[in-house]
Amino acid sequence: MDDFRGRRAIVTGAGSGIGLELVRGLLARGAEVVGIDLATDRIPDGAMRLSADISQVDQVDEAVRAALAGGPVDTLFNNAGIGSTKNLIDCEPEEWDRVFSVNVRGTYLMSRAVIPQMLEAGSGVIVNTASVAGSIGLPDRAAYCASKGAVIALTKQIAVQWAKAGIRCNCICPGTVDSPWVGRLLSEASDPVAHREQLIARQPLGRLGTPSEVADAALYLASDAASFITGSELIIDGGITAA
Ligand code: NAD
């Protein structure tokens, strides 16, 4: 469990769900970790904690400056994201823009701030958290599906752009994961227990994924075991897109 010893990683969305498990997993594997989130109180102990809204260029640049002041960063997990549960007609332009500003612009701004230092070092690894929603159409998820499709496309572009410079870039595509995110969705349902059963019923594996199962897949892509993998989408969805 020390395969990340000597490495230094940034994780966005580090205070909840998948990002929190990424921080824990990295610390357990010997990495130094910088956690970024809107608030720092839920980022696990042992990580350097920075607060920033990843959709805001000044905040991103300042956070990355602070992270780099502590040493070079070889690994970036662009994990923070927000949802939207509307079809295209019901989604107001402000909500559409907010989803894109966090999910797509946030991934762009963080990568823009970190990649120059990876280029200087001649190596680096980026893992973006996309979603199965980026490659299949889900009802009432217009802005979310479109934004995660953009994350998948940007992943491939970064991979091709800087493969020869020693940078690998991949994304994970989770299905339904039992994080606080899904807890919030369920709490908005008229019958949360029945809705949870519906979500489980459509899973070939018969259960929802856990944040740590998703984090493990992202850690694999960031590890040296994935040294020949770049530009790929790793689906972690309990079989839902195969059904
Ligand atoms: P979560 O809501 O539990 O955690 C997301 C974290 O991101 C929160 O701590 C939040 O404060 C942070 N965040 C949100 N906006 C931010 C911003 N502008 N700047 C900085 N931090 C911000 O959700 P999660 O389930 O852990 O989701 C993490 C990622 O996984 C997201 O990109 C999401 O789209 C993706 N995903 C989740 C699921 C799922 O079922 N939970 C499925 C597929 C993909």
Boltz pocket constraint, residues with backbone or C-beta under 6 A from the ligand:
constraints:
  - pocket:
      binder: B
      contacts: [[A, 12], [A, 13], [A, 14], [A, 15], [A, 16], [A, 17], [A, 18], [A, 19], [A, 36], [A, 37], [A, 38], [A, 39], [A, 52], [A, 53], [A, 54], [A, 55], [A, 78], [A, 79], [A, 80], [A, 81], [A, 82], [A, 83], [A, 102], [A, 106], [A, 129], [A, 130], [A, 131], [A, 132], [A, 173], [A, 174], [A, 175], [A, 176], [A, 177], [A, 178], [A, 179], [A, 180], [A, 181], [A, 182], [A, 211]]
      max_distance: 6.0
